[in-house]
Amino acid sequence: MAMMKPLCCLNGLVQPVAEARIDPLDRGFLFGDALYDVVRVVEGSLLHLDAHLARLRGGLERIDIVVPAALADDCRQLVAASELETGYLYLQVSRGVAPRSHQPPSGIAPTVLIVPMAHLFDAPASRALRAISQPDRRWMHCDLKTTSLLGAVMGKIDMRDAGVDEVLFVGDQGQVREGGSSNFFVRHGDVLETHPADGRILEGITRGILLELAEQIGLPCRETPPLLSEREEWQEAFLCGTLTGVQPLVELDGEPVADGVVGAWTKQLAEALEKRNRNDS
């Protein structure tokens, strides 16, 4: 991997990360009053940038944060300046700087931070992932990609302590919602199932692309929650995301998923996603 320059873009200014300074009264720091997104970079190209920025802008409008101008230009400028070839951009937009009060003043200027990260991606469907499940203790607006991720962090600590790769959050009726940093699909009765985008999960960009690809290649799917009570009937399962791509889930809570190997539909969708990404890069 080529050496990347340690730069960031803070409020439109590209500068060394070590020199960037954010005000301690920034509401992103004090309250987690901020949203973020992550964009994959392959061979210097930003994948699905328009979709990521549309999601970010939509979330900012919902929580009444001023939508910054020139986000796309800033992203492209930073990739070029940092010489990032393979990895991702982390974008964060906070409400901005103001005296500490739960009620924010109107119309303050947002703080916009973009940081490039070098990263080597796993080959499609190449990792046999293991997970644990636990009750979903997060708030009820998981469709907003907020920086307030303490619930996910706590789940990831439990995941780490269990020596597995992901944590799956489960509703009070056994509905498997999503992972700590991934969306979740199962093949059940020769139909793909994934939790609907009803606010209890993040409507992942990769998730949406996979639903399109499944329809194109003739794999039936429905947006309905996979149920832990039906896991004996699952034929295969996989996790997906911007950084994850598509990777099989072969073990859950110490028990194999289906026959514990990579499923045929997982492989098919992983290959279709890789082809889509190559065409879009």
C-alpha positions as CSV (number, residue, x, y, z in Angstrom):
1,M,0.0,0.0,0.0
2,A,1.4,3.4,-1.0
3,M,2.2,5.8,1.9
4,M,-0.7,8.2,2.5
5,K,0.0,11.8,3.7
6,P,-1.5,12.4,7.2
7,L,-3.8,15.2,6.2
8,C,-7.4,16.1,7.1
9,C,-9.9,18.7,5.9
10,L,-11.3,20.9,8.7
11,N,-14.0,23.4,7.7
12,G,-12.8,23.4,4.1
13,L,-9.1,23.7,4.9
14,V,-6.7,20.8,4.1
15,Q,-4.1,20.6,6.7
16,P,-1.9,18.1,8.6
17,V,-3.9,16.1,11.1
18,A,-1.4,17.0,13.9
19,E,-2.2,20.7,13.4
20,A,-6.0,20.5,13.2
21,R,-7.8,22.0,16.2
22,I,-11.5,21.7,17.2
23,D,-13.0,24.1,19.8
24,P,-13.7,22.4,23.2
25,L,-17.1,23.9,23.1
26,D,-18.0,22.1,19.9
27,R,-21.4,20.4,20.4
28,G,-20.1,17.3,18.7
29,F,-17.6,16.9,21.6
30,L,-20.0,18.0,24.4
31,F,-23.2,16.3,23.3
32,G,-22.5,13.9,20.4
33,D,-24.6,16.5,18.5
34,A,-23.2,15.4,15.2
35,L,-23.6,13.0,12.3
36,Y,-21.0,11.1,10.3
37,D,-20.6,8.9,7.2
38,V,-17.9,6.7,5.7
39,V,-17.0,6.5,2.0
40,R,-14.9,3.7,0.6
41,V,-12.0,4.7,-1.6
42,V,-10.6,2.3,-4.2
43,E,-7.7,3.2,-6.5
44,G,-8.2,6.9,-5.5
45,S,-11.9,6.8,-6.5
46,L,-14.8,7.5,-4.0
47,L,-17.4,4.8,-4.3
48,H,-21.1,5.7,-4.2
49,L,-20.2,9.2,-2.9
50,D,-23.5,10.8,-4.0
51,A,-25.5,8.2,-2.1
52,H,-23.4,8.7,1.1
53,L,-23.7,12.5,0.9
54,A,-27.4,12.3,0.2
55,R,-27.9,10.2,3.4
56,L,-25.7,12.6,5.4
57,R,-27.5,15.7,4.1
58,G,-30.9,14.1,4.8
59,G,-29.9,13.3,8.3
60,L,-28.6,16.8,9.0
61,E,-31.8,18.4,7.7
62,R,-33.9,16.1,10.0
63,I,-32.0,17.3,13.1
64,D,-31.8,20.9,12.0
65,I,-28.1,21.2,11.4
66,V,-27.0,23.5,8.6
67,V,-26.0,21.4,5.6
68,P,-22.4,22.4,4.6
69,A,-21.7,23.4,1.1
70,A,-19.0,21.8,-1.1
71,L,-18.8,18.5,0.8
72,A,-18.2,16.5,-2.5
73,D,-15.5,18.9,-3.6
74,D,-13.8,18.8,-0.1
75,C,-13.8,14.9,-0.3
76,R,-12.2,14.8,-3.7
77,Q,-9.7,17.5,-2.8
78,L,-8.6,15.6,0.3
79,V,-8.3,12.2,-1.5
80,A,-6.0,13.9,-4.0
81,A,-4.0,15.9,-1.5
82,S,-3.5,12.9,0.9
83,E,-2.7,10.5,-2.0
84,L,-5.1,8.0,-0.6
85,E,-5.3,5.0,-2.9
86,T,-7.2,2.3,-0.9
87,G,-9.1,3.0,2.3
88,Y,-11.9,5.3,3.3
89,L,-12.9,8.8,4.2
90,Y,-14.5,9.5,7.6
91,L,-16.8,12.6,7.4
92,Q,-18.3,14.2,10.5
93,V,-20.5,17.2,10.7
94,S,-21.4,18.7,14.2
95,R,-23.9,21.4,14.9
96,G,-20.9,23.7,15.7
97,V,-19.5,25.8,18.6
98,A,-21.7,27.4,21.2
99,P,-21.9,27.9,25.0
100,R,-22.8,24.6,26.6
101,S,-26.6,24.2,26.8
102,H,-28.9,21.4,25.8
103,Q,-30.9,23.7,23.7
104,P,-28.7,24.9,20.8
105,P,-28.8,28.4,19.3
106,S,-30.2,28.7,15.8
107,G,-28.1,29.0,12.7
108,I,-24.6,28.4,14.1
109,A,-21.9,27.3,11.6
110,P,-21.4,23.5,11.6
111,T,-18.0,22.0,12.2
112,V,-17.0,19.8,9.2
113,L,-14.1,17.3,9.6
114,I,-13.0,14.8,6.9
115,V,-10.2,12.3,7.6
116,P,-8.7,9.8,5.2
117,M,-7.8,6.3,6.5
118,A,-5.7,3.8,4.6
119,H,-7.3,0.3,4.8
120,L,-6.9,-3.0,3.1
121,F,-10.2,-4.7,2.3
122,D,-10.9,-8.4,2.6
123,A,-11.7,-10.2,-0.6
124,P,-15.4,-10.8,-1.2
125,A,-16.9,-13.6,1.0
126,S,-13.5,-14.6,2.2
127,R,-13.9,-14.4,6.0
128,A,-15.9,-16.9,8.1
129,L,-17.3,-14.4,10.6
130,R,-18.6,-15.3,14.1
131,A,-21.0,-13.2,16.2
132,I,-22.9,-12.9,19.5
133,S,-26.4,-11.6,19.9
134,Q,-27.6,-9.4,22.7
135,P,-30.7,-7.2,23.4
136,D,-30.8,-3.9,21.6
137,R,-30.2,-1.2,24.2
138,R,-29.6,1.6,21.7
139,W,-31.9,4.5,21.0
140,M,-34.8,4.4,18.6
141,H,-33.3,6.5,15.8
142,C,-30.6,4.1,14.5
143,D,-31.4,5.4,11.0
144,L,-29.6,8.6,12.0
145,K,-25.9,8.0,11.6
146,T,-25.0,9.9,14.8
147,T,-21.6,10.0,16.5
148,S,-23.4,9.1,19.8
149,L,-22.4,5.4,19.5
150,L,-22.1,4.3,23.1
151,G,-24.6,1.5,22.7
152,A,-22.7,0.1,19.8
153,V,-19.4,0.6,21.6
154,M,-20.6,-1.4,24.6
155,G,-21.7,-4.2,22.3
156,K,-18.3,-4.2,20.6
157,I,-16.6,-4.5,24.0
158,D,-18.8,-7.6,24.7
159,M,-17.9,-8.9,21.2
160,R,-14.2,-8.4,21.8
161,D,-14.4,-10.2,25.2
162,A,-16.2,-13.1,23.5
163,G,-13.5,-13.4,20.9
164,V,-15.8,-13.0,17.9
165,D,-16.1,-10.6,15.0
166,E,-19.4,-8.8,15.4
167,V,-22.4,-8.2,17.8
168,L,-25.9,-8.5,16.5
169,F,-28.6,-6.4,18.2
170,V,-31.9,-8.2,18.8
171,G,-35.4,-6.8,19.6
172,D,-37.7,-7.9,22.4
173,Q,-39.4,-10.4,20.1
174,G,-36.2,-11.9,18.9
175,Q,-36.0,-9.8,15.7
176,V,-32.3,-9.6,14.6
177,R,-31.9,-6.0,13.6
178,E,-28.3,-5.3,12.6
179,G,-24.7,-5.6,13.7
180,G,-22.6,-3.1,15.6
181,S,-21.2,-1.8,12.4
182,S,-22.9,-3.9,9.7
183,N,-26.3,-4.8,8.2
184,F,-27.5,-8.4,8.4
185,F,-29.2,-10.8,5.9
186,V,-30.3,-14.4,6.1
187,R,-31.5,-16.8,3.5
188,H,-34.6,-18.4,4.9
189,G,-36.9,-20.6,2.9
190,D,-35.0,-19.6,-0.2
191,V,-35.9,-15.9,0.4
192,L,-33.4,-13.3,1.6
193,E,-34.6,-11.6,4.8
194,T,-33.3,-8.4,6.2
195,H,-34.7,-6.0,8.8
196,P,-36.8,-3.2,7.3
197,A,-35.5,0.3,7.4
198,D,-38.0,1.5,10.0
199,G,-35.7,3.6,12.2
200,R,-34.4,0.6,14.2
201,I,-31.5,0.1,11.8
202,L,-29.2,2.2,9.7
203,E,-30.3,2.1,6.0
204,G,-26.9,1.1,4.8
205,I,-25.7,2.1,1.3
206,T,-24.4,-1.4,0.7
207,R,-27.6,-2.9,2.0
208,G,-29.6,-0.9,-0.5
209,I,-27.3,-1.9,-3.4
210,L,-27.6,-5.6,-2.4
211,L,-31.3,-5.4,-2.5
212,E,-31.1,-4.0,-6.0
213,L,-28.6,-6.7,-7.0
214,A,-30.7,-9.5,-5.6
215,E,-33.6,-8.4,-7.6
216,Q,-31.5,-8.1,-10.8
217,I,-30.0,-11.6,-10.4
218,G,-33.3,-13.2,-9.4
219,L,-32.8,-13.8,-5.7
220,P,-36.2,-13.2,-4.0
221,C,-36.0,-11.0,-0.9
222,R,-38.2,-9.4,1.7
223,E,-37.6,-6.7,4.2
224,T,-38.8,-8.5,7.3
225,P,-36.8,-9.1,10.5
226,P,-35.0,-12.4,10.7
227,L,-36.0,-14.2,13.9
228,L,-33.7,-15.9,16.3
229,S,-36.5,-18.4,17.0
230,E,-36.2,-19.5,13.3
231,R,-32.4,-19.7,13.1
232,E,-32.6,-23.5,12.7
233,E,-34.3,-22.8,9.4
234,W,-31.7,-20.4,8.1
235,Q,-29.8,-21.7,5.1
236,E,-27.1,-19.1,5.2
237,A,-26.4,-15.6,6.6
238,F,-24.1,-12.7,5.9
239,L,-23.0,-9.3,7.1
240,C,-22.5,-6.3,4.9
241,G,-21.3,-2.7,4.9
242,T,-19.1,0.0,3.3
243,L,-16.0,-1.5,4.9
244,T,-17.2,-5.1,5.3
245,G,-18.4,-5.6,1.7
246,V,-20.2,-9.0,1.9
247,Q,-18.9,-11.6,4.4
248,P,-20.5,-14.8,5.6
249,L,-21.7,-15.3,9.1
250,V,-21.0,-19.0,10.0
251,E,-21.4,-18.9,13.8
252,L,-23.8,-17.2,16.1
253,D,-23.7,-17.5,19.9
254,G,-21.3,-20.4,19.7
255,E,-23.5,-22.5,17.3
256,P,-23.0,-22.9,13.6
257,V,-25.3,-21.0,11.2
258,A,-26.7,-23.6,8.8
259,D,-23.8,-25.9,7.9
260,G,-21.2,-23.4,9.0
261,V,-19.7,-22.7,5.6
262,V,-20.0,-19.9,3.1
263,G,-23.4,-20.0,1.3
264,A,-24.0,-19.9,-2.4
265,W,-26.2,-16.8,-2.3
266,T,-23.6,-15.0,-0.2
267,K,-20.9,-15.8,-2.7
268,Q,-23.1,-14.7,-5.6
269,L,-24.0,-11.4,-4.0
270,A,-20.4,-10.7,-2.9
271,E,-19.2,-11.2,-6.5
272,A,-22.1,-9.0,-7.8
273,L,-21.2,-6.2,-5.4
274,E,-17.5,-6.4,-6.3
275,K,-18.4,-6.1,-9.9
276,R,-20.7,-3.1,-9.2
277,N,-17.9,-1.4,-7.2
278,R,-15.4,-1.9,-10.0
279,N,-17.7,-0.4,-12.5
280,D,-18.4,2.6,-10.3
281,S,-14.7,3.3,-9.4
